[in-house]
């Protein structure tokens, strides 16, 4: 059993008991959260594809914690002009554990 859901402009595949890092959510640690924007749901051989979402499907998860990902270096340069800019960025994330998938 698995589902594909959308949050933060990205899509994630969820399986019960799995851990996922999603873009930062404004939820406290230990709280439960429900994702209703399910694009695809599978229960063994039965696959439901939404148009655009699957009606009545949801992914229920628990928030494990918040953090920041590894640093990504952004380097800009123009040849023969002496123009160089170096900038770093760390994206925030929320780690969740999928409890169940409701179809």
C-alpha positions as CSV (number, residue, x, y, z in Angstrom):
1,X,0.0,0.0,0.0
2,X,1.4,3.4,-1.0
3,X,0.2,6.9,-2.0
4,X,1.7,9.9,-3.8
5,X,0.8,13.2,-2.2
6,X,1.7,16.8,-2.8
7,X,2.9,19.3,-0.2
8,X,5.2,22.4,-0.6
9,X,5.0,22.3,-4.4
10,X,6.6,18.8,-4.4
11,X,5.4,15.3,-4.7
12,X,6.2,12.5,-2.3
13,X,5.6,8.7,-2.2
14,X,4.4,7.6,1.2
15,X,4.2,4.1,2.7
16,X,2.9,3.3,6.2
17,X,5.8,3.4,8.7
18,X,8.0,5.3,6.3
19,X,9.9,8.5,7.2
20,X,9.9,11.4,4.8
21,X,11.6,14.9,4.8
22,X,9.1,17.4,3.4
23,X,9.5,21.2,3.0
24,X,9.1,23.1,6.3
25,X,5.6,22.9,7.9
26,X,4.3,25.2,10.7
27,X,3.4,22.2,13.0
28,X,4.8,21.4,16.4
29,X,6.9,18.2,17.0
30,X,4.7,15.3,18.1
31,X,1.5,16.6,16.4
32,X,-0.4,14.7,13.8
33,X,-1.0,16.1,10.3
34,X,-3.2,15.0,7.4
35,X,-2.4,15.5,3.8
36,X,-5.6,15.6,1.7
37,X,-3.9,16.4,-1.6
38,X,-3.4,12.7,-2.7
39,X,-2.6,12.3,-6.4
40,X,-2.3,8.5,-6.6
41,X,-3.2,5.7,-4.2
42,X,-2.5,2.0,-4.4
43,X,-3.9,-0.9,-2.3
44,X,-2.2,-3.9,-3.7
45,X,-3.4,-4.4,-7.3
46,X,-6.1,-1.7,-7.1
47,X,-4.6,1.7,-8.2
48,X,-6.6,4.9,-8.0
49,X,-5.3,7.9,-10.1
50,X,-6.8,11.2,-9.3
51,X,-8.1,13.9,-11.7
52,X,-6.4,15.9,-10.2
53,X,-6.8,14.3,-6.7
54,X,-8.2,11.1,-5.4
55,X,-11.6,11.7,-3.6
56,X,-11.6,10.7,0.1
57,X,-8.0,9.7,0.2
58,X,-5.6,11.1,2.8
59,X,-2.2,10.5,4.3
60,X,-2.0,10.7,8.1
61,X,1.4,11.3,9.6
62,X,3.2,12.4,12.8
63,X,5.8,15.2,12.9
64,X,9.1,13.9,14.2
65,X,11.1,17.1,14.1
66,X,12.5,20.0,12.1
67,X,15.9,20.6,10.7
68,X,18.0,22.1,7.9
69,X,19.5,20.2,4.9
70,X,23.0,20.2,3.7
71,X,24.4,23.4,2.3
72,X,24.1,24.1,-1.4
73,X,26.6,26.5,-3.0
74,X,25.3,28.9,-5.5
75,X,28.2,30.3,-7.6
76,X,27.7,32.9,-10.4
77,X,30.4,34.0,-12.8
78,X,30.8,35.9,-16.0
79,X,33.8,35.2,-18.2
80,X,36.3,37.9,-18.8
81,X,34.5,40.4,-16.6
82,X,35.9,39.6,-13.1
83,X,32.3,39.0,-11.9
84,X,32.1,36.2,-9.2
85,X,29.5,35.7,-6.5
86,X,29.4,32.9,-4.0
87,X,26.3,32.3,-1.9
88,X,25.3,29.4,0.3
89,X,21.7,28.1,1.1
90,X,20.3,25.6,3.5
91,X,16.7,24.5,3.0
92,X,14.6,23.9,6.0
93,X,12.6,20.6,6.3
94,X,10.2,18.8,8.5
95,X,10.6,15.1,9.1
96,X,7.4,13.1,9.3
97,X,6.5,9.4,9.9
98,X,3.5,8.1,7.9
99,X,1.1,6.4,10.2
100,X,-1.7,5.4,7.8
101,X,-3.1,5.9,4.3
102,X,-6.9,6.3,4.2
103,X,-8.6,5.4,0.9
